[in-house]
Amino acid sequence: MHEPHLYEYAVIRVVPKVEREEFLNVGLILFCKRRRYIRMEFQINEAKFNLFDTEIGLDDLHHYLESFQNTAKGNTLGGRIGQLETPERFRWLTAVRSSVLQTSRPHAGLSEDLDETFEKLFRELVL
């Protein structure tokens, strides 16, 4: 039996009109400092998204989420923030902001298998 790893996660939300405070969960980011693990995935439910009164299109939203994902992965497409260490990228991505893409407050947990935990949370909170 492996020692469980402390992790943090946040749900990624699209907020079509910030002033209305309505949102749709579209992704998840999970981070474990000890394992230097960070994973971000997204899936847009287009039918639900189209129910919102929004000025943002699906193509733009997809582009924003890909940028978010590139930053999480730490690749060159993530820009300067994407070049930071894993904990700093997670903190930047989960910082409170008033924009179309927002995250929930980070939540913590323990996991023996981070990928399995990610998949379970993604199914429960996004799909």
ABEGO torsion letter per residue (X at the ends): XBBBBBBBBBBBBBBABAAAGBBBBABBBBBBAAAGBBBBBBBBBAAAAAABBBABBAAAAAAAAAAAAAAAAGBAAAEAAAABBAAAAAAAAABBBBBABBBBBBBBBBBABAAAAAAAAAAAAAX
